[in-house]
């Protein structure tokens, strides 16, 4: 077994009902939306309008801004390099005479600067350091639902300009749905997708690495530590794993325990795990913990 030590990053406790819908930004801030989405799920998309409060956590500093009359549920969020925020809905309905605009860009003063369509069935969304928007889709976004006979997400991953124009679609074999991104910069875009479990690495739209993953391992949060080593969090099994690449396939090498700086194991079964770049964050009932992951930070446990 391996160990990674996390330090206390913030005393702020994200409420349990919101902990699973958090975003980690490129500059290591945590974004949450205060409102509970459950009452809004079955409301009419054409008439939906709701105020939301966006909360940004930067260690122990917390800032908020209000979004008025948002016409969709903002369950996908990320930031542009100028500090403006993209709010998007994972669902997007289309009819014969109407297409739901399911993405809006806002200032920290709550001013809407732009709106556009990213398509239905969004499983993950991330903006790189050149303001390119990487969007991945689950199966309904790939094959069509909610009126989309020719869905925007048919390729599984679609890449948009900052104004919402499609600029790139990778041609990936055996694409069923995107499991997760790790996007820190335009030259380091990592994606995990199925039908067969696959990993792909893009540098400015160029595919530079494509490997298979041992099929029994399912995850959405991950860090590529180096070209041959990956840390993954399996949310169904609630465990952390180290995968090693051999002959074009990442395979299980070891399990990982998370500890705080005092050597105590960190409770993560009711926590939210977020990974971006090489940064690992854990949010639980005691606060927020952080580690910058490298080969040197993954320690062998002495028996």
Buried (B, 14 or more C-beta within 10 A) or exposed (E): EBBBBBEBBBEBEBEEEBBEBBBBBBEBBBBBBEBEBEEEEEEEBEEBEBEBEBBBBBBEEEEEBEBEEBBBBBBBBBBBEEEBBBBBBBBBBBEEEEBBBBBBBBEBEBEBEBBBBBBBBBBBBBBBBEBBBBBBBBBBBBBBBBBBEEBBBBBBBBBBBBEBEBEBBBEBEEBBBBBBBBBBEBBBBBBBBBEEBBBBBBEEEEEEBBBBBEEEBBBBBBBBBEEEBBBBBBBEEEBBBBBEBEEEBBEBBBEBBBBBEEEEEBEBEEBBBBBBBBBBBBBBEBBBBBBBBEEEBBBEEEE
